């Protein structure tokens, strides 16, 4: 059919796969940090206090000081060569690797890109880029193994918010959590086995440190705590270990209320001081890529807590990042979610 001369250009239909991660400041200076922290800490999914109570405290007190300390923390891990945070560097690498795998499976019929919930590239800008490229179907994939309202849900919120301004909305799907996916568990286990094999002395215990959330979220129906516990259990079973060799903890506590326990920073000190665990390893199964919470908080603050309590050997096992086993696991999750939309070339 021939379109009228004044008809808008319609590109051949594609399928889009939009990966989403938390976000990163554009730079480490005060105003870049303030913009990023203000967006992050103003999210009702992250801090659900009433705005009339929270915003004055945030804007007038917290954001007058915290950008300085957060900027210093980011500078300690910043990728100076690329002038970006490690999370940005790793997410770009993951996207390139996944895109190559998807192209091998589907040819040029699928477009893979990434966005950040906070900061850049924004969800709305990448959704528009996909629409401009002809994506009539989009799979939105938050890169959080375990579901939480403060991570997966707010990423989904932002995705659907972006679609509110679109005249011709695409057909969409959201990928669910993959905390118990066999390929993800196997990738975790392989990273532990490789790390342990490189050490002269086997750690006394493996601490699985997950990002924390307020304790009340559990009673309000958020499944995050249960999914974290199951990830640890499945990892333990895959490694063939018993309960004494692995432990679940939670980090990144913020504010005055109780968060999920035990707190990693306190538990590693207790392990050294009370249980005599002088050699421990820590892994962060809730993070798909190394970031400020792993590179600075775990490998600096939590390490110091352990060593000050008498610990001697502290091993941080990096996130799965762009390791081939992780890329393979994420690609499997994507392909499972694309079923019914497009068929791989091999089928």
C-alpha positions in Angstrom: 0.0 0.0 0.0 1.3 3.4 -0.9 1.1 6.0 1.9 -0.1 9.6 1.2 2.7 12.1 0.6 2.1 13.8 3.8 1.9 10.6 5.9 4.5 10.3 8.8 7.3 7.9 8.1 6.6 4.4 9.4 9.7 2.3 10.0 9.8 -1.5 9.8 8.6 -3.0 13.0 11.2 -4.2 15.5 11.2 -5.7 19.0 12.9 -3.7 21.7 14.7 -5.0 24.8 15.2 -2.2 27.3 17.5 -3.0 30.2 17.1 -0.8 33.3 19.4 -0.2 36.2 19.3 2.1 39.2 21.3 5.1 38.0 24.4 7.2 38.5 25.3 10.8 38.9 26.8 12.4 35.8 29.8 13.6 37.8 31.0 13.8 41.4 30.7 17.6 41.9 28.2 19.0 44.4 25.5 20.0 42.0 25.6 16.8 40.0 25.4 14.8 43.2 22.6 16.9 44.5 20.5 16.5 41.4 21.0 12.7 41.4 20.3 12.3 45.2 17.3 14.6 45.0 15.7 12.5 42.3 16.6 9.3 44.0 15.5 10.3 47.5 12.3 12.0 46.3 11.0 8.7 44.9 8.0 7.6 46.9 9.0 4.0 46.3 12.3 4.6 48.0 11.3 6.9 50.8 7.6 6.7 51.4 7.2 9.3 54.1 4.6 12.1 53.5 6.1 14.8 51.2 5.2 17.6 53.6 7.4 15.9 56.3 10.2 14.5 54.1 10.9 17.2 51.5 11.8 20.0 53.8 14.2 17.7 55.6 15.6 16.4 52.4 16.0 19.7 50.5 17.1 21.9 53.4 19.2 19.6 55.6 20.2 16.3 53.9 21.0 17.7 50.5 23.0 20.5 52.0 25.6 18.0 53.3 25.2 14.6 51.7 26.3 15.6 48.2 29.8 16.3 49.6 30.2 12.9 51.3 28.6 11.0 48.5 30.7 12.8 45.9 33.8 11.8 47.9 32.6 8.2 47.9 32.0 8.2 44.2 35.4 9.8 43.5 37.1 6.9 45.3 35.6 4.4 42.7 35.1 6.7 39.7 36.2 5.4 36.2 38.4 8.4 35.4 39.4 7.1 32.0 35.8 7.1 30.8 34.7 9.9 33.2 31.8 7.8 34.5 30.8 5.6 37.4 31.6 1.9 37.3 27.9 1.1 37.1 27.7 3.0 33.9 30.8 1.4 32.4 29.6 -2.1 33.4 26.0 -1.5 32.2 27.3 -0.4 28.8 29.4 -3.5 28.6 26.5 -5.7 29.6 24.3 -4.1 27.0 26.9 -4.6 24.2 27.4 -8.3 25.1 23.7 -9.0 25.4 23.0 -7.2 22.2 25.5 -9.4 20.4 23.9 -12.6 21.8 20.4 -11.4 20.8 21.6 -10.5 17.3 23.0 -14.0 16.9 19.6 -15.4 17.9 17.3 -13.0 16.1 19.3 -11.1 13.5 18.5 -7.4 13.3 14.9 -7.7 14.3 15.6 -7.0 18.0 17.1 -3.7 19.4 18.8 -3.8 22.8 19.4 -0.7 24.8 19.6 0.4 28.4 18.3 3.2 30.6 18.7 4.4 34.2 15.8 5.0 36.7 17.7 8.0 38.1 20.0 10.2 36.0 21.0 9.5 32.5 20.2 8.0 30.1 16.7 8.5 31.3 14.0 5.9 30.8 11.8 8.4 28.7 14.7 9.3 26.4 15.6 5.6 25.6 11.9 4.7 25.2 11.6 7.4 22.6 14.8 6.3 20.9 13.3 2.8 20.6 10.1 4.1 19.2 11.9 6.2 16.7 13.8 3.1 15.6 10.5 1.3 14.9 10.0 -0.8 18.1 6.4 -1.7 18.2 7.0 -4.2 21.0 9.2 -3.6 24.0 10.4 -5.9 26.7 11.3 -3.9 29.8 13.9 -5.7 31.9 14.9 -4.2 35.3 18.3 -5.7 36.2 17.4 -6.7 39.7 17.4 -10.5 40.5 15.1 -10.1 43.5 11.9 -8.0 43.2 11.5 -5.0 45.6 9.1 -2.1 45.4 12.1 0.3 45.8 13.9 -1.2 42.8 11.9 -3.3 40.3 8.6 -1.5 40.9 9.9 2.0 40.6 11.7 1.1 37.4 8.5 -0.2 36.0 6.7 2.9 37.2 9.1 5.1 35.3 8.7 3.0 32.2 5.0 3.2 32.1 5.2 6.9 33.0 7.3 7.4 29.9 4.5 5.7 27.8 1.9 8.2 29.1 3.3 10.8 26.7 3.4 8.5 23.6 0.8 8.9 20.9 1.2 5.3 19.6 2.1 3.1 22.5 3.9 -0.1 21.8 2.9 -3.5 23.1 4.9 -4.1 26.2 6.0 -6.7 28.7 8.0 -6.5 31.9 10.4 -9.2 32.8 9.9 -10.6 36.3 12.6 -11.3 38.9 15.1 -14.0 38.2 16.3 -14.7 41.7 15.8 -18.4 41.4 16.6 -18.9 37.7 19.0 -21.9 37.4 21.3 -20.0 35.0 21.6 -17.1 37.4 22.2 -19.4 40.4 24.8 -21.3 38.4 26.6 -18.1 37.4 26.7 -17.0 41.1 28.1 -20.4 42.1 30.7 -20.3 39.4 31.9 -16.9 40.6 32.2 -18.2 44.2 34.1 -21.3 43.1 36.5 -19.3 40.9 37.2 -16.9 43.8 37.7 -19.6 46.3 40.0 -21.5 43.9 42.2 -18.4 43.7 42.7 -18.1 47.5 45.5 -19.8 49.4 43.2 -20.3 52.4 39.5 -21.1 52.1 37.2 -18.5 53.8 35.5 -19.6 57.0 32.1 -18.3 55.8 30.5 -16.7 52.8 28.4 -13.6 53.6 25.6 -12.9 51.0 25.0 -9.2 51.5 21.8 -7.9 49.9 20.7 -4.3 49.7 18.4 -3.6 52.6 14.8 -2.2 52.8 12.8 -1.1 55.9 11.6 -4.1 57.9 8.0 -3.1 57.6 8.0 -3.5 53.8 8.0 -7.3 54.5 4.8 -7.1 56.5 3.3 -4.8 53.9 3.7 -7.5 51.3 7.0 -6.9 49.6 8.5 -10.3 48.7 12.1 -9.0 48.6 13.3 -10.6 51.9 11.9 -14.0 51.0 13.5 -13.9 47.5 16.9 -13.0 49.0 16.6 -15.9 51.4 15.8 -18.3 48.6 18.7 -17.1 46.5 21.1 -17.8 49.3 19.5 -21.2 49.9 19.7 -22.2 46.2 23.3 -21.0 46.0 24.1 -23.0 49.1 22.5 -26.1 47.5 24.2 -25.6 44.2 27.6 -25.3 46.0 26.8 -28.4 48.1 27.4 -26.6 51.3 25.7 -26.7 54.7 24.2 -23.8 56.7 27.5 -23.1 58.6 29.3 -22.0 55.4 26.9 -19.3 54.2 24.9 -16.4 55.7 22.4 -13.8 54.5 22.8 -10.2 55.6 21.5 -6.7 54.5 23.4 -3.5 53.9 22.8 0.2 53.1 20.5 1.1 56.0 19.2 4.6 55.8 17.1 6.6 58.3 15.9 5.9 61.8 13.6 2.9 61.4 14.5 -0.8 61.6 15.6 -2.4 58.4 16.0 -6.0 57.4 18.5 -7.8 59.7 21.2 -8.8 60.3 22.9 -5.6 59.1 26.1 -6.6 57.2 28.3 -4.0 58.7 27.4 -5.2 62.2 27.3 -8.9 61.4 30.8 -9.1 59.9 32.2 -7.6 63.1 30.2 -10.0 65.2 31.5 -13.0 63.1 35.1 -11.9 63.8 34.6 -10.9 67.5 32.2 -13.6 68.7 32.4 -16.5 66.3 36.1 -16.3 65.6 35.7 -16.1 61.9 39.0 -14.5 60.9 38.7 -15.2 57.1 35.5 -14.3 55.3 34.2 -13.7 51.8 31.4 -11.4 50.9 29.2 -11.5 47.7 26.4 -9.2 46.7 23.7 -11.3 44.9 21.2 -8.4 44.7 23.4 -6.3 42.4 23.8 -7.1 38.7 26.7 -4.8 38.4 29.3 -3.4 40.8 28.4 0.1 42.0 28.9 2.5 45.0 27.2 0.0 47.4 29.6 -2.8 46.5 32.9 -1.1 45.6 32.8 1.5 48.3 30.4 0.3 51.0 31.3 -3.4 51.0 35.0 -3.2 49.9 35.8 -0.3 52.2 33.3 0.4 55.0 32.2 -3.2 55.7 35.8 -4.5 55.2 36.9 -2.0 57.8 34.2 -3.1 60.3 35.4 -6.7 60.0 39.1 -5.8 60.3 38.6 -3.5 63.3 36.8 -6.4 65.1 39.8 -8.7 64.7 39.2 -10.1 61.2 42.3 -10.9 59.2 41.3 -11.9 55.6 38.4 -10.2 53.8 37.6 -11.2 50.2 35.0 -9.3 48.2 33.7 -11.4 45.3 32.7 -9.0 42.5 29.2 -8.8 41.1 28.6 -10.9 38.0 28.9 -7.8 35.8 29.7 -8.8 32.2 31.0 -12.2 32.9 30.1 -14.7 30.1 28.0 -16.8 32.5 26.0 -13.8 33.6 25.5 -12.5 30.0 24.3 -16.0 29.1 21.9 -16.1 32.1 20.4 -12.6 31.3 20.1 -13.6 27.6 18.2 -16.7 28.6 15.8 -14.7 30.7 15.2 -12.3 27.8 14.6 -15.1 25.3 12.1 -16.7 27.7 10.2 -13.4 27.9 10.3 -12.9 24.1 8.5 -16.1 23.4 5.4 -15.6 21.4 6.7 -12.3 20.0 9.7 -13.5 17.9 11.3 -16.9 17.1 15.1 -17.4 17.3 16.8 -18.2 14.0 17.7 -21.7 15.1 14.1 -22.8 15.6 
